[in-house]
Amino acid sequence: MPVVLYHNPRCRTSRTALALLQKRGIEPQIVEYLKTPPSVAELTRILKLLKLSPRALLRPKEAKEAGLTKPGLSDNQIIAGMVKHPIAIERPIALNGGRAALGRPAEKVLTVL
């Protein structure tokens, strides 16, 4: 199973994570999640692999603009909102088999190797 990188080419950290993988000879399967957002099921699976709550995977500014920081929202509502507004998802995210890492800092993507 190839390494999968949820990637935003406009993000410096995401580009750095990709370069780190490539430097190690790994050409990950790139998912430009802004063009192809994960499904609710896929995002739920990613969150479980990351061992994070949906709120922990939100980009603060973008989440606020999308209305995803309201205190009363359930995890399911936040996940649905992230699918609808993928810009609110923190990036990059690397997956490899049953492992996942949020690349903040970018070097953390190497932990899935």
DSSP file (Angstrom, degrees, kcal/mol; ACC not computed):
  #  RESIDUE AA STRUCTURE BP1 BP2  ACC     N-H-->O    O-->H-N    N-H-->O    O-->H-N    TCO  KAPPA ALPHA  PHI   PSI    X-CA   Y-CA   Z-CA
    1    1 A M              0   0    0      0, 0.0     3,-0.1     0, 0.0     2,-0.0   0.000 360.0 360.0 360.0 127.0    0.0    0.0    0.0
    2    2 A P        -     0   0    0      0, 0.0    95,-0.4     0, 0.0     2,-0.3  -0.303 360.0 -96.8 -74.2 158.7    1.5    3.3   -1.0
    3    3 A V        -     0   0    0     93,-0.1    26,-3.3    24,-0.1     2,-0.4  -0.573  39.9-150.3 -68.8 135.2    2.0    6.3    1.3
    4    4 A V  E     -aB  29  95A   0     91,-2.7    91,-2.8    -2,-0.3     2,-0.5  -0.931   8.4-163.3-111.4 134.0   -0.9    8.7    0.8
    5    5 A L  E     -aB  30  94A   0     24,-2.8    26,-2.8    -2,-0.4     2,-0.8  -0.957  13.8-149.2-122.2 114.8   -0.5   12.4    1.4
    6    6 A Y  E     -aB  31  93A   0     87,-3.3    87,-1.5    -2,-0.5     2,-0.3  -0.753  41.9-179.0 -78.2 115.3   -3.4   14.7    1.8
    7    7 A H  E     -a   32   0A   0     24,-2.6    26,-0.6    -2,-0.8    27,-0.4  -0.890  40.8-163.2-133.1 143.9   -1.8   17.7    0.3
    8    8 A N    >   -     0   0    0     -2,-0.3     3,-2.3     3,-0.2     7,-0.3  -0.950  15.2-156.9-123.1 108.2   -2.4   21.4   -0.5
    9    9 A P  T 3  S+     0   0    0      0, 0.0    -1,-0.1     0, 0.0     6,-0.1   0.666  92.0  59.7 -62.6 -14.5    0.3   22.5   -3.0
   10   10 A R  T 3  S+     0   0    0      4,-0.0     2,-0.5    -3,-0.0    -3,-0.0   0.543  87.7  90.3 -87.1  -6.8   -0.2   26.1   -1.9
   11   11 A C    <>  -     0   0    0     -3,-2.3     4,-2.5     1,-0.1     5,-0.2  -0.798  66.7-151.6 -96.2 124.6    0.8   25.3    1.7
   12   12 A R  H  > S+     0   0    0     -2,-0.5     4,-2.4     1,-0.2     5,-0.2   0.904  97.8  50.1 -60.3 -43.7    4.5   25.6    2.5
   13   13 A T  H  > S+     0   0    0      1,-0.2     4,-2.4     2,-0.2    -1,-0.2   0.898 111.0  49.7 -63.9 -39.8    4.4   22.9    5.2
   14   14 A S  H  > S+     0   0    0     -6,-0.2     4,-2.3     2,-0.2    -1,-0.2   0.912 111.2  48.5 -65.1 -42.9    2.6   20.5    2.9
   15   15 A R  H  X S+     0   0    0     -4,-2.5     4,-2.2    -7,-0.3    -2,-0.2   0.883 111.2  51.3 -63.9 -37.9    5.2   21.1    0.2
   16   16 A T  H  X S+     0   0    0     -4,-2.4     4,-2.3     2,-0.2    -2,-0.2   0.915 108.7  50.6 -64.9 -43.3    8.0   20.5    2.7
   17   17 A A  H  X S+     0   0    0     -4,-2.4     4,-2.0     1,-0.2    -2,-0.2   0.922 110.4  49.6 -60.6 -44.6    6.4   17.3    3.8
   18   18 A L  H  X S+     0   0    0     -4,-2.3     4,-2.6     1,-0.2    -1,-0.2   0.923 110.7  49.9 -60.1 -44.6    6.1   16.1    0.2
   19   19 A A  H  X S+     0   0    0     -4,-2.2     4,-2.4     1,-0.2    -1,-0.2   0.878 107.7  53.9 -63.4 -38.2    9.8   17.0   -0.4
   20   20 A L  H  X S+     0   0    0     -4,-2.3     4,-0.8     2,-0.2    -1,-0.2   0.909 111.2  45.6 -62.5 -42.2   10.9   15.1    2.8
   21   21 A L  H ><>S+     0   0    0     -4,-2.0     5,-2.2     1,-0.2     3,-0.9   0.935 113.4  49.0 -65.4 -46.0    9.1   12.0    1.5
   22   22 A Q  H ><5S+     0   0    0     -4,-2.6     3,-2.1     1,-0.3    -2,-0.2   0.861 103.5  60.6 -63.5 -35.7   10.5   12.3   -2.0
   23   23 A K  H 3<5S+     0   0    0     -4,-2.4    -1,-0.3     1,-0.3    -2,-0.2   0.782 104.0  51.6 -61.6 -26.2   14.0   12.8   -0.6
   24   24 A R  T <<5S-     0   0    0     -3,-0.9    -1,-0.3    -4,-0.8    -2,-0.2   0.222 127.3-101.7 -94.7  13.1   13.7    9.3    0.9
   25   25 A G  T < 5S+     0   0    0     -3,-2.1     2,-0.6     1,-0.2    -3,-0.2   0.652  79.9 134.1  80.1  15.6   12.7    7.9   -2.4
   26   26 A I      < -     0   0    0     -5,-2.2    -1,-0.2    -6,-0.1    -2,-0.2  -0.883  37.9-167.8-104.7 122.1    8.9    7.8   -1.7
   27   27 A E        -     0   0    0     -2,-0.6   -24,-0.1    -3,-0.1     3,-0.0  -0.851  23.5-155.1-103.5  93.6    6.5    9.1   -4.3
   28   28 A P        -     0   0    0      0, 0.0     2,-0.7     0, 0.0   -24,-0.2  -0.227  24.2-103.3 -69.5 157.2    3.3    9.2   -2.3
   29   29 A Q  E     -a    4   0A   0    -26,-3.3   -24,-2.8     2,-0.0     2,-0.4  -0.733  45.3-139.8 -74.1 118.9   -0.2    9.1   -3.7
   30   30 A I  E     -a    5   0A   0     -2,-0.7     2,-0.6   -26,-0.2   -24,-0.2  -0.708  19.8-170.6 -90.2 130.2   -1.2   12.7   -3.6
   31   31 A V  E     -a    6   0A   0    -26,-2.8   -24,-2.6    -2,-0.4     2,-1.7  -0.948  12.6-155.0-116.8 107.3   -4.7   13.6   -2.6
   32   32 A E  E >>  -a    7   0A   0     -2,-0.6     4,-2.5   -26,-0.2     3,-1.7  -0.650  14.9-167.7 -79.9  90.7   -5.3   17.3   -3.2
   33   33 A Y  T 34 S+     0   0    0     -2,-1.7    -1,-0.2   -26,-0.6   -25,-0.1   0.649  78.6  62.2 -64.5 -17.4   -8.1   17.4   -0.6
   34   34 A L  T 34 S+     0   0    0    -27,-0.4    -1,-0.3     1,-0.1    53,-0.1   0.837 114.9  34.4 -73.8 -31.0   -9.4   20.8   -1.6
   35   35 A K  T <4 S+     0   0    0     -3,-1.7    -2,-0.2     1,-0.2    -1,-0.1   0.808 135.3  26.3 -87.1 -35.0  -10.2   19.4   -5.1
   36   36 A T  S  < S-     0   0    0     -4,-2.5    -1,-0.2    50,-0.0    -2,-0.1  -0.746  83.5-161.5-130.6  82.2  -11.2   15.9   -3.8
   37   37 A P        -     0   0    0      0, 0.0    -3,-0.1     0, 0.0    46,-0.1  -0.279  27.3-103.6 -64.6 149.4  -12.3   16.2   -0.2
   38   38 A P        -     0   0    0      0, 0.0     2,-0.0     0, 0.0    -7,-0.0  -0.362  37.6-111.9 -66.8 153.7  -12.4   13.0    1.9
   39   39 A S     >  -     0   0    0      1,-0.1     4,-2.8    -3,-0.1     5,-0.3  -0.290  31.5-101.6 -74.9 170.0  -15.8   11.4    2.5
   40   40 A V  H  > S+     0   0    0      1,-0.2     4,-2.4     2,-0.2     5,-0.2   0.926 125.6  49.4 -57.8 -44.6  -17.3   11.3    6.0
   41   41 A A  H  > S+     0   0    0      2,-0.2     4,-2.2     1,-0.2    -1,-0.2   0.916 112.5  46.2 -63.2 -43.8  -16.2    7.7    6.3
   42   42 A E  H  > S+     0   0    0      2,-0.2     4,-2.6     1,-0.2    -2,-0.2   0.914 113.4  48.4 -67.2 -42.4  -12.6    8.4    5.1
   43   43 A L  H  X S+     0   0    0     -4,-2.8     4,-2.5     2,-0.2    -1,-0.2   0.893 110.8  51.5 -65.3 -38.6  -12.3   11.4    7.4
   44   44 A T  H  X S+     0   0    0     -4,-2.4     4,-2.0    -5,-0.3    -1,-0.2   0.914 110.8  48.6 -62.1 -42.9  -13.6    9.4   10.3
   45   45 A R  H  X S+     0   0    0     -4,-2.2     4,-2.4     2,-0.2    -2,-0.2   0.913 111.1  50.1 -63.3 -43.5  -11.0    6.7    9.6
   46   46 A I  H  X S+     0   0    0     -4,-2.6     4,-2.6     1,-0.2     5,-0.2   0.920 108.9  51.7 -61.4 -44.8   -8.2    9.3    9.4
   47   47 A L  H  X>S+     0   0    0     -4,-2.5     5,-2.1     1,-0.2     4,-1.2   0.898 110.0  49.5 -60.1 -41.0   -9.3   10.8   12.7
   48   48 A K  H  <5S+     0   0    0     -4,-2.0    -1,-0.2     2,-0.2    -2,-0.2   0.920 111.8  48.2 -64.4 -42.9   -9.2    7.4   14.4
   49   49 A L  H  <5S+     0   0    0     -4,-2.4    51,-0.4     1,-0.2    -2,-0.2   0.884 114.9  45.2 -64.4 -38.0   -5.7    6.7   12.9
   50   50 A L  H  <5S-     0   0    0     -4,-2.6    -1,-0.2    -5,-0.2    -2,-0.2   0.680 104.2-134.0 -75.6 -17.9   -4.5   10.1   14.1
   51   51 A K  T  <5 +     0   0    0     -4,-1.2     2,-0.3     1,-0.2    -3,-0.2   0.909  61.4 132.2  59.8  43.7   -6.2    9.5   17.5
   52   52 A L      < -     0   0    0     -5,-2.1    -1,-0.2    -6,-0.1    -2,-0.1  -0.900  59.2-121.0-122.9 152.4   -7.5   13.1   17.3
   53   53 A S    >>  -     0   0    0     -2,-0.3     4,-0.7    -3,-0.1     3,-0.6  -0.520  35.9-108.7 -79.6 158.8  -10.9   14.6   17.8
   54   54 A P  G >4 S+     0   0    0      0, 0.0     3,-1.3     0, 0.0     4,-0.1   0.900 120.5  56.1 -55.7 -40.0  -12.5   16.4   14.9
   55   55 A R  G >4 S+     0   0    0      1,-0.3     3,-1.3     2,-0.2    13,-0.0   0.844 100.9  58.5 -61.5 -32.3  -11.9   19.8   16.6
   56   56 A A  G <4 S+     0   0    0     -3,-0.6    -1,-0.3     1,-0.3     0, 0.0   0.664 103.2  53.2 -72.3 -15.5   -8.2   19.0   16.9
   57   57 A L  G << S+     0   0    0     -3,-1.3    33,-2.9    -4,-0.7     2,-0.3   0.253  87.6 108.7-102.3  11.4   -7.9   18.6   13.2
   58   58 A L  B <   -D   89   0B   0     -3,-1.3    31,-0.2    31,-0.2    30,-0.1  -0.687  69.1-131.7 -90.7 140.8   -9.5   22.1   12.4
   59   59 A R     >  -     0   0    0     29,-2.6     4,-3.0    -2,-0.3     5,-0.3  -0.828  26.7-136.7 -83.1 120.2   -7.5   25.0   11.1
   60   60 A P  H  > S+     0   0    0      0, 0.0     4,-2.3     0, 0.0     5,-0.2   0.881  94.6  40.6 -52.7 -53.2   -8.7   27.8   13.5
   61   61 A K  H  > S+     0   0    0      1,-0.2     4,-2.2     2,-0.2     5,-0.2   0.947 120.5  42.9 -63.9 -49.1   -9.2   30.7   11.1
   62   62 A E  H  > S+     0   0    0      1,-0.2     4,-1.7     2,-0.2    -1,-0.2   0.864 113.2  53.0 -67.3 -36.1  -10.8   28.6    8.4
   63   63 A A  H  <>S+     0   0    0     -4,-3.0     5,-3.1     2,-0.2     6,-0.4   0.903 109.1  49.4 -65.4 -40.8  -12.9   26.6   10.8
   64   64 A K  H ><5S+     0   0    0     -4,-2.3     3,-1.3    -5,-0.3    -2,-0.2   0.927 110.1  50.7 -63.6 -44.2  -14.3   29.8   12.3
   65   65 A E  H 3<5S+     0   0    0     -4,-2.2    -1,-0.2     1,-0.3    -2,-0.2   0.829 111.1  49.3 -62.4 -31.2  -15.1   31.2    8.9
   66   66 A A  T 3<5S-     0   0    0     -4,-1.7    -1,-0.3    -5,-0.2    -2,-0.2   0.459 116.7-114.4 -87.0  -1.4  -17.0   27.9    8.1
   67   67 A G  T < 5S+     0   0    0     -3,-1.3     3,-0.5    -4,-0.4    -3,-0.2   0.750  79.1 126.5  77.2  24.5  -18.9   28.1   11.3
   68   68 A L      < +     0   0    0     -5,-3.1    -4,-0.2     1,-0.2    -5,-0.1   0.351  54.6  70.5 -98.3   6.4  -17.3   24.9   12.7
   69   69 A T        +     0   0    0     -6,-0.4    -1,-0.2    -5,-0.2    -5,-0.1   0.343  62.6 128.5-103.8   6.8  -16.1   26.4   16.0
   70   70 A K    >   -     0   0    0     -3,-0.5     3,-1.5     1,-0.1    -6,-0.0  -0.424  62.9-130.2 -64.2 133.8  -19.5   26.7   17.6
   71   71 A P  T 3  S+     0   0    0      0, 0.0    -1,-0.1     0, 0.0    -3,-0.0   0.798 100.0  55.5 -57.8 -33.4  -19.4   25.1   21.1
   72   72 A G  T 3  S+     0   0    0      2,-0.0     2,-0.2     0, 0.0    -2,-0.1   0.481  77.3 117.5 -84.3  -1.0  -22.6   23.0   20.6
   73   73 A L    <   -     0   0    0     -3,-1.5     2,-0.1     1,-0.1    -5,-0.0  -0.444  59.0-134.2 -71.5 136.6  -21.5   21.2   17.5
   74   74 A S     >  -     0   0    0     -2,-0.2     4,-2.3     1,-0.1     5,-0.2  -0.369  25.9-105.9 -79.8 165.6  -21.2   17.4   17.7
   75   75 A D  H  > S+     0   0    0      1,-0.2     4,-2.7     2,-0.2     5,-0.2   0.909 122.8  53.0 -57.2 -42.5  -18.3   15.5   16.3
   76   76 A N  H  > S+     0   0    0      1,-0.2     4,-2.4     2,-0.2    -1,-0.2   0.885 108.8  49.1 -62.7 -38.4  -20.5   14.3   13.5
   77   77 A Q  H  > S+     0   0    0      2,-0.2     4,-2.1     1,-0.2    -1,-0.2   0.890 111.8  48.9 -67.6 -39.0  -21.5   17.8   12.6
   78   78 A I  H  X S+     0   0    0     -4,-2.3     4,-2.3     2,-0.2    -2,-0.2   0.929 111.3  49.3 -66.7 -44.1  -17.9   19.0   12.6
   79   79 A I  H  X S+     0   0    0     -4,-2.7     4,-2.1     2,-0.2    -2,-0.2   0.930 111.3  49.3 -61.1 -45.4  -16.8   16.1   10.4
   80   80 A A  H  X S+     0   0    0     -4,-2.4     4,-2.0     1,-0.2    -1,-0.2   0.897 111.7  50.1 -60.3 -39.5  -19.7   16.8    7.9
   81   81 A G  H  X S+     0   0    0     -4,-2.1     4,-2.5     1,-0.2    -1,-0.2   0.857 107.7  53.0 -66.9 -35.6  -18.6   20.5    8.0
   82   82 A M  H  < S+     0   0    0     -4,-2.3     7,-0.2     2,-0.2     6,-0.2   0.875 109.0  49.4 -67.1 -37.5  -15.0   19.5    7.3
   83   83 A V  H  < S+     0   0    0     -4,-2.1    -2,-0.2     1,-0.2    -1,-0.2   0.898 115.5  43.6 -66.5 -40.0  -16.1   17.5    4.3
   84   84 A K  H  < S+     0   0    0     -4,-2.0    -2,-0.2     1,-0.3    -1,-0.2   0.835 127.8  30.1 -73.3 -33.1  -18.2   20.4    3.0
   85   85 A H    ><  +     0   0    0     -4,-2.5     3,-2.4    -5,-0.1    -1,-0.3  -0.656  69.3 171.9-125.7  72.4  -15.4   23.0    3.8
   86   86 A P  G >  S+     0   0    0      0, 0.0     3,-2.0     0, 0.0    -1,-0.1   0.700  70.0  76.5 -61.7 -18.3  -12.1   21.0    3.3
   87   87 A I  G 3  S+     0   0    0      1,-0.3   -25,-0.2   -53,-0.1   -24,-0.1   0.750  87.0  63.8 -60.9 -21.2  -10.1   24.2    3.7
   88   88 A A  G <  S+     0   0    0     -3,-2.4   -29,-2.6    -6,-0.2     2,-0.4   0.542  81.5  99.4 -80.0  -7.3  -10.8   23.9    7.4
   89   89 A I  B <  S-D   58   0B   0     -3,-2.0   -31,-0.2    -7,-0.2     2,-0.1  -0.678  78.4-121.8 -84.6 129.9   -8.9   20.6    7.6
   90   90 A E        -     0   0    0    -33,-2.9    -2,-0.1    -2,-0.4    13,-0.1  -0.375  46.0-102.3 -65.5 147.9   -5.4   20.8    9.0
   91   91 A R  S    S+     0   0    0      1,-0.1   -84,-0.1    11,-0.1     2,-0.1  -0.921  71.8  26.5-144.2 166.2   -2.7   19.6    6.6
   92   92 A P        -     0   0    0      0, 0.0    11,-3.2     0, 0.0     2,-0.4   0.662  56.8-178.7 -81.0 161.3   -0.7   17.7    5.5
   93   93 A I  E     -BC   6 102A   0    -87,-1.5   -87,-3.3     9,-0.2     2,-0.4  -0.995   8.3-160.8-125.4 127.4   -1.8   14.3    6.6
   94   94 A A  E     -BC   5 101A   0      7,-2.8     7,-2.2    -2,-0.4     2,-0.4  -0.904   6.3-170.7-109.4 137.1    0.2   11.2    5.7
   95   95 A L  E     +BC   4 100A   0    -91,-2.8   -91,-2.7    -2,-0.4     2,-0.3  -0.966  11.8 169.2-124.7 141.9   -1.2    7.7    5.7
   96   96 A N  E >   - C   0  99A   0      3,-2.5     3,-1.6    -2,-0.4     2,-0.3  -0.790  65.6 -53.7-153.0 106.5    0.6    4.4    5.4
   97   97 A G  T 3  S-     0   0    0    -95,-0.4    -1,-0.1    -2,-0.3    15,-0.0  -0.463 124.0 -13.9  62.3-124.9   -1.2    1.2    6.1
   98   98 A G  T 3  S+     0   0    0     -2,-0.3     2,-0.3    -3,-0.1    -1,-0.3   0.129 121.6  89.4 -96.3  20.5   -2.7    1.5    9.5
   99   99 A R  E <   +C   96   0A   0     -3,-1.6    -3,-2.5    13,-0.1     2,-0.3  -0.888  48.5 178.6-119.8 150.6   -0.6    4.6   10.5
  100  100 A A  E     -C   95   0A   0    -51,-0.4     2,-0.3    -2,-0.3    -5,-0.2  -0.988   4.7-171.5-145.7 152.6   -1.3    8.3   10.1
  101  101 A A  E     -C   94   0A   0     -7,-2.2    -7,-2.8    -2,-0.3     2,-0.6  -0.990  22.2-135.5-147.4 137.9    0.5   11.5   10.9
  102  102 A L  E     -C   93   0A   0     -2,-0.3     2,-2.2    -9,-0.2    -9,-0.2  -0.838  27.2-133.5 -88.4 122.5   -0.4   15.1   10.8
  103  103 A G        +     0   0    0    -11,-3.2   -86,-0.1    -2,-0.6   -10,-0.1  -0.318  48.9 149.1 -80.2  57.8    2.6   16.9    9.4
  104  104 A R  S    S+     0   0    0     -2,-2.2     2,-0.2     1,-0.3    -2,-0.1  -0.860  85.3  22.4-126.7  94.5    2.8   19.7   11.9
  105  105 A P  S >  S-     0   0    0      0, 0.0     3,-2.1     0, 0.0    -1,-0.3   0.560 107.0-123.6 -73.4 169.4    5.8   20.1   11.8
  106  106 A A  G >  S+     0   0    0      1,-0.3     3,-1.9    -2,-0.2     4,-0.3   0.793 104.9  69.6 -54.2 -34.6    6.4   18.6    8.3
  107  107 A E  G >  S+     0   0    0      1,-0.3     3,-1.6     2,-0.2    -1,-0.3   0.707  80.8  76.9 -60.3 -20.8    8.9   16.1    9.7
  108  108 A K  G X  S+     0   0    0     -3,-2.1     3,-1.7     1,-0.3    -1,-0.3   0.744  78.0  72.3 -64.5 -22.0    6.1   14.2   11.5
  109  109 A V  G X  S+     0   0    0     -3,-1.9     3,-1.4     1,-0.3    -1,-0.3   0.788  85.5  68.0 -63.4 -23.5    5.0   12.7    8.2
  110  110 A L  G X  S+     0   0    0     -3,-1.6     3,-1.4    -4,-0.3    -1,-0.3   0.666  80.7  76.8 -69.8 -15.1    8.1   10.5    8.4
  111  111 A T  G <  S+     0   0    0     -3,-1.7    -1,-0.3     1,-0.3    -2,-0.2   0.647  85.6  61.8 -71.1 -13.2    6.7    8.7   11.3
  112  112 A V  G <         0   0    0     -3,-1.4    -1,-0.3     1,-0.2    -2,-0.2   0.546 360.0 360.0 -87.6  -6.0    4.4    6.7    9.1
  113  113 A L    <         0   0    0     -3,-1.4    -1,-0.2    -4,-0.2    -2,-0.1   0.474 360.0 360.0 -77.5 360.0    7.3    5.1    7.2
